[in-house]
Structure formats: C-alpha cells, structure tokens
Amino acid sequence: MKILGIEHIGIAVKDIANDAPFWRHILNISHRSTEVVADQGVTTDIYDTGQGKVELLEATGPDTPIGKYLEKRGPGVHHVCFEVDNITEAIKELKESNIQVLSDKPTVGAEGFKVVFIHPKSTGGVLVELAEKP
Amino acid sequence: MKILGIEHIGIAVKDIANDAPFWRHILNISHRSTEVVADQGVTTDIYDTGQGKVELLEATGPDTPIGKYLEKRGPGVHHVCFEVDNITEAIKELKESNIQVLSDKPTVGAEGFKVVFIHPKSTGGVLVELAEKP
C-alpha cells in the first residue's frame, strides 16, 4: 500500500454555521463544498488548504455516528484520512496484518472517494480513514 | 495570513515503541526523526507522507501537557498543525479577531519550526497549531 498524503482531517462540530467562520474567514482556507452524506447521517463542509483538507462534520440527528461521538466525546477531531493509491489492495494488506478494518469492501464517501475505516484499537487511538480518489 | 497546508497531525500515544509500528510498517509512512522537546516534556516521533506529517507524542512524565491529556482523554489526536507563511503576522491577525492565542510570541517547536497554539474554544473544539518553517 502506498500512502499519498493526508487527504483530510474530519472534525465533529455541533453546528457548522457557528464553527465554519473560524476556518473560512479567520484561517482563510478556501471553501470547497458542502454535502450531505445521507447514509452516514452527516453534513460535510469541506475546506481545502491545497495540501490537505478540513472536513467539518455535523450530525443530521443524534442517532448517527457523529451524533453519538459528540454525545460521548464532545466536538473535536473525529478521524484522519490518508489518500492511498489502491484501496482494495490496502484492505487486503491490512487484513493480512490483522489490522481491524471496519468493512471488507470500500464504501463511497464525500466527494465520491472510495473509503474504508480502521478501528482506533489498531492505530493507537485514532480513527483512520483510507481513501482512493474517484 | 496564508495557510500553506496541513503541516502535521499530533497524536498523543501512551507508548511510541508500541504504537509506532502501525504508522511505520503497516501504513509504511517514511520515518523522519525522533526528538525530545524538553521544555514541552514530550518525545516526538515523526513520519512524513510527503503531504503532511504524523507526529506521535509520548509524555516524558505525567505532569506534562501530553501526560495530562492522556490522563483526561486517553490516546488520540491531540492537535492539528497548519503551516503559515508568516507566524508573527498570523498572531497579530488572530488577536485582532479576538481568537484565543496561547502565547503572544512564537516559541520554537519540533524541527525548529516557529509555532503558536490556538485554544480549542476559538476553533470549535480542536487544538490548532500554526507553524512557520525555520
């Protein structure tokens, strides 16, 4: 597997409208898109530094992965996403190394990337996403 | 202020020896350096994807910023660092916008970068570091 770089940092926020101005107007990072990923129950608001994106994640309801995370941990970094050259190959390698991958096949995430998540137990405490460009 | 990219993600770990193999051998990210930053009470173990680094942070003792973080929150993403073109200018702009900056002047962090931290209260829950290349 070849890691090509940090694709984005996913940040769980209570309210995009309230938190976005820091990223957009204070840090002045260019806004890229806002997208609802319905099957994940999340609204993603994406900013692109040109070298790694910031993805603000707002839950569409309390009974969603981000809703539960906010309830348990409060707002903060939810996951870190690395771009890979070939996600199918990456999943195969990870499973061979007994790394706990959350699905056997990639799913489609924001911006059409093919993605998979690695359990924090296998990484030292961080929810890691791997993503292959569409 | 101009954000040039995600410089690194700082990850608080209990034990570098135990957690480093995932980043170094499983994800296969190139190891760059290991450095003790004495005045922060931290050992940093740095991996470079070529587009953003991963910085594993192990406390040198319990009464250090990372030691206290681990006690309170457990292992996970401790901070996100963005590279800026001019840190002195960035601090001035942030203070003018009433953003809570943790020091008035930059300090010297790992790899000789001039750095400053922004309080999570001002960012929506994330400890943000800004860094200017030495």
Interface residues (C-beta under 8 A of the other chain):
Chain A: M1 K2 I3 L4 G5 I6 I9 I11 A12 V13 K14 N18 D19 F22 I26 L27 N28 I29 T49 G50 Q51 G52 L56 G74 P75 G76 V77 V80 F82 E83 E93 L94 S97 I99 P120 S122 T123 G124 G125 V126
Chain B: M1 K2 I3 L4 G5 I6 I9 I11 A12 V13 K14 N18 D19 F22 I26 L27 N28 I29 T49 G50 Q51 G52 L56 G74 P75 G76 V77 V80 F82 E83 E93 L94 S97 I99 P120 S122 T123 G124 G125 V126
